[in-house]
């Protein structure tokens, strides 16, 4: 299951960790977010132990959302060693996201 990133744990679980993290910014009321949700879950299983993959509920975690200037959801950020290296705004395919992850591994 995809990790639940929060304002409280984001620094420890993403910013202070070496390696690749994928962060899906979403909200329960967002239709396109519900479409991409299962893709994020699949990727989190496939890359378990290699990549930290999780979700940020923008309604419950405004600090992270503001820090990264999230204006449209779903937005997926790919971070490497705490720095944003890629971004996907809107619904996309599993292959597009997997390619973005592979490019950073």
LUMPA-963282 format. One record per atom (N, C-alpha, C, O, CB): x, z, y. Coordinates in steps of 0.02 Angstrom, whole numbers, padded with zeros to 5 digits, always signed. Atoms other than C-alpha are relative to their C-alpha. Glycine has a CB too. Layout:
REM residues N
XZY;...
***
This chain:
REM residues 105
+00042+00000-00060;+00000+00000+00000;+00044+00000+00063;+00096+00033+00065;-00048+00062+00000;-00038+00004-00063;+00061-00041+00175;+00003+00069+00032;-00045+00107+00031;-00031-00052+00048;-00012-00064-00033;+00133+00107+00269;-00041+00004+00064;-00052-00047+00097;+00076+00009+00015;+00037-00010-00062;+00032+00179+00413;+00048+00026+00054;+00065+00085+00055;-00060+00050-00010;-00043-00020-00055;+00144+00180+00566;-00043+00033+00054;-00099+00011+00067;+00039-00060+00029;+00036-00034-00054;+00092+00299+00706;+00048+00011+00059;+00109+00002+00052;-00029+00068-00024;-00042-00018-00058;+00154+00347+00879;+00050+00054-00020;+00107+00054+00004;-00044+00024+00060;-00042-00057+00019;+00225+00503+00796;+00057-00018-00047;+00111+00010-00042;-00044+00053-00032;-00051+00014+00051;+00321+00423+00652;+00039-00065+00011;+00086-00078-00027;-00032-00002-00067;-00030+00067-00009;+00372+00252+00722;+00075+00002+00011;+00112-00038-00017;-00033-00035+00057;-00072-00005-00014;+00542+00306+00789;+00039+00014-00064;+00090-00019-00077;+00014+00055+00053;-00036-00019+00061;+00595+00388+00626;-00004-00054-00054;+00045-00065-00090;-00028+00064-00027;+00010+00046+00057;+00524+00255+00508;+00021-00072+00015;+00033-00110-00031;-00071+00000-00021;-00018+00069-00017;+00568+00096+00604;+00062-00004+00045;+00111-00035+00027;-00058-00035+00035;-00053+00008-00050;+00680+00116+00756;+00067+00030-00021;+00119+00002-00005;-00022+00031+00065;-00062-00033+00020;+00807+00235+00680;+00026-00021-00069;+00076+00005-00093;-00010+00075+00001;-00020+00021+00067;+00818+00146+00512;+00035-00068+00002;+00018-00112+00041;-00062-00004-00046;-00033+00065+00009;+00937+00007+00461;-00046-00043-00043;-00083-00018-00085;+00071+00008-00032;+00038+00046+00042;+00857-00148+00387;-00058-00032+00036;-00064-00028+00097;-00025+00036-00061;+00056+00039-00026;+00701-00251+00409;-00065+00038-00005;-00079+00070-00056;-00005-00068-00037;+00067-00029+00000;+00529-00187+00457;-00049-00052+00025;-00034-00091+00070;-00003+00065+00043;+00054+00045-00021;+00366-00284+00474;-00057+00044+00022;-00081+00087-00016;-00021-00050-00057;+00052-00043-00029;+00234-00207+00587;-00060-00042+00020;-00054-00086+00063;+00028+00040+00061;+00062+00035-00014;+00055-00270+00590;-00042+00042+00048;-00064+00097+00030;-00040-00015-00066;+00043-00034-00049;-00040-00218+00748;-00071-00025-00011;-00084-00085-00009;+00024-00013+00073;+00068+00019+00018;-00226-00216+00708;-00051+00051+00026;-00032+00103+00054;-00006-00007-00076;+00054-00047-00015;-00395-00133+00739;-00057-00013-00049;-00066-00069-00073;-00024-00006+00075;+00054+00006+00048;-00545-00100+00628;-00053-00051+00022;-00084-00083-00021;-00033+00067-00011;+00052+00044-00026;-00662-00202+00741;+00022-00073+00005;-00018-00116+00024;-00023+00025+00067;-00029+00066-00009;-00549-00355+00738;-00007-00042-00064;+00024-00028-00114;+00075+00005+00019;+00011+00044+00057;-00609-00493+00620;+00063-00033-00027;+00077-00029-00086;-00050-00053+00018;-00062+00032+00023;-00446-00591+00614;+00049+00051-00031;+00087+00033-00076;+00034-00036+00057;-00044-00052+00029;-00354-00426+00579;-00019+00014-00072;+00024+00025-00115;-00004+00066+00042;+00023-00012+00068;-00462-00401+00425;+00020-00058-00046;+00028-00049-00106;-00076+00010-00002;-00021+00058+00040;-00414-00577+00368;+00073+00006-00020;+00092-00013-00075;-00012-00065+00039;-00072-00005+00014;-00227-00541+00379;+00018+00063-00038;+00072+00067-00067;+00039-00003+00065;-00013-00063+00034;-00240-00365+00307;+00021-00007-00073;+00072+00022-00093;-00061+00043+00003;-00020+00008+00071;-00236-00418+00122;+00068-00033-00008;+00104-00018-00056;-00053-00041-00037;-00066+00033+00002;-00083-00528+00157;+00054+00053+00012;+00105+00053-00023;+00004-00056+00053;-00048-00054-00014;+00009-00378+00231;+00007+00045-00060;+00062+00066-00078;-00022+00041+00062;-00002-00043+00060;-00039-00274+00078;+00041-00034-00056;+00082-00001-00088;-00071+00015-00024;-00037+00037+00052;+00027-00409-00041;+00075+00000+00015;+00116+00013-00030;-00026-00072-00006;-00070+00001-00019;+00190-00424+00055;+00033+00069-00009;+00090+00073-00029;+00008-00024+00072;-00029-00067+00006;+00214-00235+00056;+00016+00016-00074;+00064+00051-00088;-00049+00053+00028;-00015-00010+00071;+00204-00236-00135;+00060-00042-00022;+00104-00018-00057;-00062-00017-00043;-00053+00046+00021;+00318-00387-00156;+00068+00020+00028;+00119+00009-00005;-00018-00071+00023;-00063-00019-00031;+00451-00320-00038;+00014+00075-00002;+00056+00100+00034;+00002-00024+00072;-00009-00072+00006;+00437-00138-00089;+00072+00016-00017;+00101-00012-00064;-00048+00028-00054;-00069-00019+00011;+00608-00057-00079;+00050-00042+00039;+00108-00023+00045;+00015-00003-00072;-00044+00045-00038;+00680-00202+00023;-00016-00001+00074;+00029-00004+00116;-00003-00070-00029;+00024+00006-00069;+00575-00207+00181;-00054+00053+00012;-00097+00063-00031;-00027-00073+00015;+00052-00049-00019;+00471-00073+00269;-00057-00040+00032;-00049-00068+00086;+00028+00056+00049;+00057+00038-00025;+00300-00154+00292;-00057+00048+00013;-00075+00088-00030;-00021-00057-00049;+00055-00045-00016;+00159-00066+00380;-00044-00024+00057;-00034-00078+00084;+00026+00067+00016;+00051+00017-00050;+00016-00066+00503;-00003+00053+00054;+00009+00112+00043;-00068-00009-00034;+00012-00045-00056;-00017+00009+00673;-00071-00013+00025;-00086-00069+00046;+00053-00010+00058;+00068+00006-00028;-00198+00040+00722;+00007+00009+00076;+00023+00064+00100;-00050+00054-00032;-00012-00002-00073;-00192-00002+00909;-00047+00049+00035;-00030+00074+00088;-00009-00070+00029;+00047-00047-00031;-00344+00107+00946;+00025+00072-00006;+00011+00113+00038;-00068-00006-00032;-00023-00069+00012;-00259+00263+00875;+00072+00012+00023;+00094+00069+00027;-00005+00016-00073;-00071-00005-00017;-00079+00226+00930;+00017-00041+00061;+00052-00092+00056;+00043-00022-00059;-00010+00039-00060;-00076+00166+01110;+00072-00004+00024;+00092-00052+00057;-00042+00028+00055;-00070+00001-00024;+00107+00212+01142;+00039-00058-00027;+00072-00094+00011;+00034+00066-00018;-00038+00055+00030;+00182+00089+01018;-00027-00067+00025;+00012-00112+00041;-00004+00003-00078;+00031+00063-00023;+00058-00046+01069;+00022-00018+00070;+00037-00076+00085;-00076+00005-00003;-00022+00012-00069;+00105-00026+01253;+00074-00017+00002;+00095-00061+00040;-00015+00061+00044;-00072+00011-00001;+00291-00018+01216;+00017-00073-00016;+00063-00101+00014;+00034+00046-00051;-00013+00069+00020;+00285-00190+01134;-00045-00051+00034;-00044-00110+00017;-00007-00006-00074;+00042+00046-00038;+00158-00264+01255;-00051-00037-00041;-00063-00097-00030;+00043-00050+00036;+00048+00032+00044;+00030-00299+01121;-00066-00011+00039;-00099+00037+00058;-00013+00042-00064;+00061+00017-00036;-00114-00391+01207;-00051-00034-00045;-00111-00030-00033;+00016-00044+00059;+00044+00034+00048;-00185-00492+01062;+00014+00028-00069;+00071+00043-00087;+00012-00078+00002;-00009-00022+00068;-00216-00435+00886;-00036-00049-00046;-00087-00077-00025;-00026+00073-00011;-00059-00031+00029;-00170-00464+00751;+00065-00028+00030;+00070-00088+00045;+00000-00009-00075;-00068+00019-00017;+00012-00467+00807;+00045+00032-00052;+00041+00092-00065;+00019+00021+00074;-00048-00025+00049;+00149-00450+00677;+00069-00006+00029;+00091-00061+00047;-00006-00039-00068;-00069+00000-00024;+00322-00400+00734;+00047+00009-00060;+00034+00048-00105;+00012+00056+00052;-00053-00010+00050;+00477-00419+00626;+00059+00031+00038;+00084+00003+00086;+00020-00069-00035;-00056-00035-00031;+00613-00294+00672;+00058+00005-00048;+00048+00013-00108;-00022+00071+00024;-00060-00010+00041;+00791-00284+00609;+00043+00050+00036;+00061+00041+00094;+00039-00068-00012;-00039-00055-00029;+00889-00125+00640;-00030+00024+00066;+00007+00040+00113;+00073-00022+00010;+00035-00027-00059;+00758-00071+00768;-00013-00050+00056;-00045-00032+00105;+00038+00055+00026;+00010+00050-00053;+00759-00233+00870;-00049-00054-00024;-00046-00075-00081;+00068-00032+00019;+00046+00053+00017;+00619-00362+00874;+00038-00066-00007;+00073-00086+00040;-00057-00006+00053;-00035+00063+00012;+00686-00523+00797;-00049-00058-00010;-00028-00116-00008;+00045+00006-00060;+00050+00053+00009;+00523-00619+00766;-00069+00029+00014;-00079+00090+00012;+00004-00030-00072;+00067-00021-00019;+00340-00614+00813;-00050-00053-00022;-00036-00113-00017;-00006+00013+00077;+00054+00045+00018;+00178-00690+00749;-00064+00027+00031;-00084+00084+00016;-00007-00008-00078;+00063-00020-00031;+00020-00682+00854;-00057-00040-00031;-00053-00102-00034;+00001-00009+00078;+00057+00034+00030;-00145-00722+00770;+00006-00005-00076;+00057+00014-00105;-00008-00069+00029;+00003+00007+00073;-00195-00759+00591;+00050-00053-00022;+00058-00104+00011;-00071-00017-00025;-00048+00048+00028;-00065-00847+00485;-00002+00005-00076;-00041+00043-00104;+00072+00013+00027;-00001-00001+00073;-00024-00880+00304;+00052+00049-00026;+00097+00071+00011;+00014-00071-00027;-00049-00043+00033;+00070-00772+00182;+00069-00033+00001;+00119+00001+00011;-00022+00017-00072;-00064+00035+00002;+00205-00906+00170;+00037+00006+00067;+00097+00017+00068;-00011-00073-00018;-00032-00005-00066;+00238-00903+00358;+00032+00069+00009;+00089+00074+00031;-00051-00014+00056;-00027-00068-00007;+00261-00714+00356;+00057+00012-00048;+00107+00043-00030;-00056+00052-00011;-00054-00008+00049;+00366-00718+00197;+00062-00036+00024;+00118-00010+00015;-00022-00026-00070;-00058+00037-00026;+00479-00850+00276;+00034+00039+00056;+00095+00040+00060;-00022-00070+00025;-00029-00040-00055;+00502-00740+00430;+00039+00060-00028;+00092+00078-00002;-00056+00025+00048;-00034-00056+00031;+00548-00593+00318;+00065-00023-00033;+00118+00006-00022;-00045+00035-00052;-00059+00026+00036;+00667-00696+00210;+00056-00019+00048;+00115-00010+00032;-00019-00061-00042;-00050+00020-00049;+00755-00760+00366;+00042+00059+00024;+00098+00050+00047;-00034-00034+00060;-00035-00060-00024;+00806-00580+00407;+00036+00038-00055;+00074+00084-00042;-00049+00046+00035;-00032-00036+00056;+00861-00525+00234;+00069-00027-00016;+00102-00002-00061;-00044-00004-00063;
***
